[in-house]
Amino acid sequence: MEPNKIEEFRKILQSQLDELLREAGRTVSEMTDEKTNFPDPTDRASLESDRNFELRIRDRERKLIMKIREAMERLEEGEFGVCESCEEEIGDARLRARPVTTLCIDCKTEQERQEKIG
């Protein structure tokens, strides 16, 4: 991959990582600062439901953070943008849309087709 493209994807990945880490920090501070006491059980249940939803979102983001870090490692190792299945180059459009991807569009389509069958 060309050096200018490597730098472009590094910036994209770093930007996504920074945003996810900011959101995680904000969630932690909001949850620890909140000293709300709801005597009404319905209000308390609603707050707990909202917190659980927020934690599920943050868990998904935690997994995405790991994928971003793995993609950044692949950039450093010169393996970024190469399909792990067929070892062909992954198209720039796909990488821009999903920079953490490890499969080209054809292999991903086949993987999803196999998942539907099985």
C-alpha positions, 0 to 999 in steps of 0.5 A: 500500500502506498505511504499516503494511503497508509497515513490516510487510514492511520488518521481515520483509525486514530480519529475513530479510536479517539472518539470512542475513548472520549465517549467511554470517559464521558459515560464513566464520569456520568455514571459515577457522578450521578447520585440520583435517588428515585423513590418511585420504583418505576423511575428507578427501573427506567434509570437502570434500564437506560444504564444497562442499554448504555453499558451494552453500547459501551461493550460493543464500542470496547470490542470496536476499540480492540478491532481498531488497535488490531487494524493499526497493528496491521498497518505497522506490519504492512498487512493492512488492506489484505484479505485474510481469506484470499490474500487479495487487496481489499478495495479502498472504498471498503476500507474507507467504509469499514477500516477495521475489516479483514475481508474483501467484499467477495469473501465477506459476502461468502462468509455471510452466505455461509452463516445464513445456510448454517 
